[in-house]
């Protein structure tokens, strides 16, 4: 004979909570290479900092030639685009690993302050792109000298 069980809504909520906990744990504990880069493609890693007079952006772009980099500033957004060209595939070879990425990439970053785009400098050395963006005059700190009254 079938046994009747009284419905308990709190029991249902506990199982939903367990399911959500598992979902969130899996989402945040998977390696980044399996999460973001698979869905978004390759993006350069970037450091950005500012001094009193400029904003400096350093981007790691290994394997990119300087002529394959395109940098634009539109409003308060800096965009770095580039391309890593594929090498010829080795014929009659069995690859054991093939992890290097080829193709185009793009990374857009909001700038923390207005900059003078026409006075920006870009340097490239050993796979590191260094952008030096002078701050607009209105956001630079002003020094006011205090004089003692005699």
Order of alpha helices (4+ residues) and beta strands (2+ residues): alpha-alpha-beta-beta-beta-beta-beta-beta-beta
